[in-house]
Amino acid sequence: MYITAIEIKGMRDLPHLSLHDLDRVVRVAGPTPAATALGDGLELFFAAFSAQALERFLRRVELLQPEEAPEIIGDPHPVQASWQDRKAAEMQVTQGQRSRIVTVELRLDPPLFRTLSDQAAREPRMVAALASGGTVRITVGALLATSMDALSLTLTGFQVGDKRFATAEGERPAWLKNFLLALTHRFHRADERPAEALAQQVTELALSRDRHADFLGWQHTLADSIGLVRPALGPGGQPTLVADDLPLRRHGPVALRRARLAADAWLDPCDVLWVDDGPAWIDDAVAGDDSPLEQVFRVCADGTIDPTPAEDSPLTLRHPGRHR
């Protein structure tokens, strides 16, 4: 699965953006507030399908106090979240603008396509919908409460090909819940996870029968630049990482950042990876039959898409290199 189009409305640093014809590698000019807002908009979209992802989003955009757990309502998909600090949200909105709308168009992979095609016998319109292109267009709305300490989430649009399906609670088809659940882990935003957490994750994958191949892919990605990286037991029997039999720390901070980013690509079960400020080598994670990713969004100084809005005008951008 990968993203072919994005529309965002209502972000403070990105009041209106429309991107179309996106490739597997999307280079976003930045870092800038608008580039970060684009990443925030995408993360907000996918956070609407998972309470865990929503909490991670609220923490990233600094709406939560240290150690605070937000109150999230909705199962399996969150419909509301609340937190303690009202001032934090006030700093992130333009006065009078509490609504954010994110629309994403997806090109499906075979498993997701099958999730929809299996409904053809029960949902006759699905046959025509898939025949008309098979892309899925989903719109999520997020509304901040006037008190600035709560956020409501609503699925406001779901379209397959040129066919629209009901999204209101009580009217939406039963299969839609399972489809949205299947999107939960398809997007990941690279993060600065602690070295200890990285070592723990690598160790678990190295010992996994089902995902050992992912661990080997991660190792191979690092081999040319760092050497053979593997998990080991460190002080107190805790997992640690060594490269060519030296602690990874000895290879410097660049080596640790590279190991983290390779883990984001190979060890997290995502299709689409957002990198807020990353090196060019991560673009190769979508190349070849054995690539771990379907799509990379990378913020970089030489980005081909600049989401920074011109004054008083919305943006409509078409990715260079692809045309309808």
Disulfide bonds with the S-S distance in Angstrom:
none
